[in-house]
Amino acid sequence: MQLLRSTFSAFIGVQSSANRERDFKHGKMSHFIWMGLLFGLVFVLTLVGVVQLVLYLTGS
């Protein structure tokens, strides 16, 4: 759960420097890379879904 919270905070740019330093000292880099890729994919798919919904609702 801490990995998820840290990755999400870093993704939106609100992670504290204390948490960031804790992550660099105790976390595995590969875990953060995979979580970052997962968050990026979810973000892109959400944007595509919103655009598709808007286009559908406007009749385009």
Backbone as CSV, one residue per row, in Angstrom:
resi,resn,N_x,N_y,N_z,CA_x,CA_y,CA_z,C_x,C_y,C_z
1,MET,0.824,-1.190,0.000,0.000,0.000,0.000,0.870,1.257,0.000
2,GLN,1.990,1.183,0.699,2.891,2.333,0.755,3.481,2.614,-0.629
3,LEU,3.792,1.559,-1.374,4.323,1.726,-2.727,3.304,2.414,-3.618
4,LEU,2.057,2.009,-3.518,0.985,2.613,-4.307,0.819,4.090,-3.961
5,ARG,0.794,4.396,-2.680,0.632,5.786,-2.236,1.824,6.647,-2.669
6,SER,3.027,6.119,-2.525,4.223,6.876,-2.917,4.254,7.126,-4.418
7,THR,3.913,6.104,-5.190,3.921,6.256,-6.640,2.866,7.252,-7.088
8,PHE,1.678,7.172,-6.516,0.611,8.101,-6.887,0.985,9.532,-6.511
9,SER,1.541,9.715,-5.321,1.953,11.057,-4.883,3.019,11.631,-5.806
10,ALA,3.982,10.808,-6.177,5.033,11.268,-7.082,4.468,11.553,-8.470
11,PHE,3.512,10.748,-8.900,2.929,10.909,-10.236,2.215,12.244,-10.376
12,ILE,1.526,12.669,-9.321,0.814,13.945,-9.403,1.642,15.102,-8.843
13,GLY,2.843,14.803,-8.335,3.769,15.857,-7.938,3.574,16.428,-6.554
14,VAL,3.041,15.663,-5.612,2.814,16.192,-4.266,3.542,15.397,-3.185
15,GLN,4.500,14.582,-3.557,5.200,13.771,-2.569,6.185,14.629,-1.782
16,SER,6.224,14.438,-0.472,7.151,15.200,0.364,8.574,14.693,0.152
17,SER,9.534,15.546,0.423,10.928,15.145,0.237,11.330,14.061,1.229
18,ALA,10.728,14.046,2.412,11.030,12.986,3.385,10.571,11.627,2.856
19,ASN,9.378,11.581,2.281,8.887,10.320,1.714,9.717,9.901,0.505
20,ARG,10.108,10.855,-0.308,10.922,10.545,-1.487,12.266,9.952,-1.061
21,GLU,12.891,10.549,-0.052,14.170,10.022,0.426,14.004,8.642,1.047
22,ARG,12.908,8.423,1.782,12.631,7.103,2.350,12.496,6.068,1.237
23,ASP,11.796,6.440,0.166,11.607,5.519,-0.951,12.930,5.183,-1.621
24,PHE,13.809,6.186,-1.789,15.100,5.931,-2.417,15.979,5.034,-1.548
25,LYS,15.859,5.142,-0.237,16.682,4.336,0.662,16.162,2.913,0.809
26,HIS,14.834,2.736,0.854,14.282,1.431,1.213,13.519,0.730,0.093
27,GLY,13.163,1.431,-0.961,12.366,0.815,-2.024,13.225,0.247,-3.132
28,LYS,12.650,-0.704,-3.873,13.336,-1.246,-5.042,12.943,-0.418,-6.254
29,MET,13.936,-0.013,-7.018,13.682,0.839,-8.170,12.751,0.161,-9.176
30,SER,12.905,-1.126,-9.378,12.074,-1.825,-10.362,10.595,-1.756,-9.995
31,HIS,10.283,-1.796,-8.707,8.884,-1.694,-8.283,8.304,-0.332,-8.650
32,PHE,9.091,0.714,-8.439,8.607,2.058,-8.763,8.490,2.265,-10.270
33,ILE,9.382,1.662,-11.024,9.294,1.763,-12.484,8.019,1.094,-12.976
34,TRP,7.741,-0.118,-12.485,6.524,-0.825,-12.909,5.265,-0.080,-12.489
35,MET,5.265,0.453,-11.283,4.085,1.202,-10.836,3.920,2.481,-11.649
36,GLY,5.012,3.141,-11.987,4.938,4.337,-12.819,4.392,4.028,-14.200
37,LEU,4.844,2.924,-14.781,4.317,2.512,-16.084,2.835,2.173,-15.996
38,LEU,2.446,1.501,-14.925,1.039,1.152,-14.735,0.184,2.406,-14.582
39,PHE,0.630,3.350,-13.766,-0.113,4.604,-13.598,-0.191,5.372,-14.913
40,GLY,0.890,5.391,-15.674,0.881,6.061,-16.968,-0.114,5.429,-17.925
41,LEU,-0.152,4.106,-17.958,-1.099,3.394,-18.818,-2.538,3.672,-18.409
42,VAL,-2.816,3.622,-17.117,-4.168,3.911,-16.629,-4.557,5.348,-16.967
43,PHE,-3.626,6.275,-16.838,-3.892,7.676,-17.157,-4.251,7.843,-18.635
44,VAL,-3.463,7.244,-19.510,-3.718,7.352,-20.949,-5.048,6.708,-21.305
45,LEU,-5.330,5.528,-20.767,-6.599,4.857,-21.059,-7.791,5.654,-20.538
46,THR,-7.624,6.308,-19.401,-8.693,7.161,-18.873,-8.944,8.344,-19.799
47,LEU,-7.879,8.972,-20.283,-8.039,10.086,-21.221,-8.724,9.639,-22.504
48,VAL,-8.329,8.497,-23.032,-8.964,7.971,-24.244,-10.440,7.711,-23.989
49,GLY,-10.765,7.141,-22.833,-12.161,6.886,-22.493,-12.981,8.156,-22.378
50,VAL,-12.415,9.179,-21.765,-13.130,10.455,-21.622,-13.364,11.083,-22.993
51,VAL,-12.361,11.055,-23.854,-12.517,11.611,-25.201,-13.579,10.840,-25.972
52,GLN,-13.551,9.523,-25.878,-14.562,8.712,-26.560,-15.959,9.036,-26.046
53,LEU,-16.101,9.214,-24.746,-17.394,9.550,-24.155,-17.883,10.909,-24.642
54,VAL,-16.998,11.893,-24.663,-17.377,13.230,-25.128,-17.784,13.184,-26.599
55,LEU,-17.024,12.476,-27.415,-17.373,12.367,-28.831,-18.711,11.663,-29.018
56,TYR,-18.964,10.650,-28.232,-20.235,9.927,-28.316,-21.398,10.832,-27.908
57,LEU,-21.219,11.591,-26.832,-22.298,12.446,-26.336,-22.574,13.638,-27.248
58,THR,-21.568,14.082,-27.993,-21.784,15.206,-28.908,-22.251,14.743,-30.282
59,GLY,-22.293,13.445,-30.499,-22.787,12.908,-31.765,-21.778,12.915,-32.886
60,SER,-20.510,13.067,-32.578,-19.471,13.084,-33.621,-19.059,11.690,-34.005
